[in-house]
């Protein structure tokens, strides 16, 4: 009986190990392959030696980093209050708001780009207002920011919301009973205890912003972000040049997720 149980456990452990290993291999193979197939000569030419290519590449990287940081910073300002409301308040239509918030995660990214144009583009519903404010999204830096913020907003808000929900509400109630205002409780208790979730949410939303391409292709082909340029180089110069431009992005992505894991462990 005992021997049979041990054997069943060993078979189950073997099954889990094999299936887990298959998924790890599936995910790891493309990462290893792209580095093994990288032509260092082309990387050097594209990013350093060729003045025209390197200027275009680093200009696109600059646009991507600047736009992604801007989008993530805007989401911090607007997303933390929304996460707090969703975590601490009950109101009619709350589930509808939460459902709508997650829509960008589910729709094709090209469709997301079309939605942004219909709302904020020059010919869109709010086009006259965004044009007057100087933030029209059609082929503009703000278009890239809008596309990045739209697809990454759910990640930041949901991450911060979970962080706030993990805090014992009794801590906030005790502070309120001692005379602290709602704003003071939020600033001195809720926010400090949620800093880790805020940091993780910011990094994840930033990484998601950096990776976006579908919506950007629709909304703002210019100024060229690095993701758009990778597609263009692939169509113009071939796979080797697209790989050369992809390597810095892959290294940055790996670094970001190592930081996320480090923050979570701390």
Buried (B, 14 or more C-beta within 10 A) or exposed (E): EEEEEEEEEEEEEEEEEEEEEEEEEEEEEEEEEBEEEBBEEBBEBBBEEBEEBBEBBBBBBEBBBBBBBBBBBBBBEBBBEBBBBBBBEEEEEEEEEBEEBEEBBEBEBEBBBBBBBEBBBBEBEBBEEBBEEEBBBBBBBBBBBBBBBBBBBBBBBBBBBBBBBEBEEEEBEEBBEEEBEEEEBBEEBBBEBBEBBBBBBBBBBBBBBBBBBBBBBBBBBEBBBBBBBBBBBBEEBEEBBBBBBBBBBBEBBEEBEEBBEEBEEE
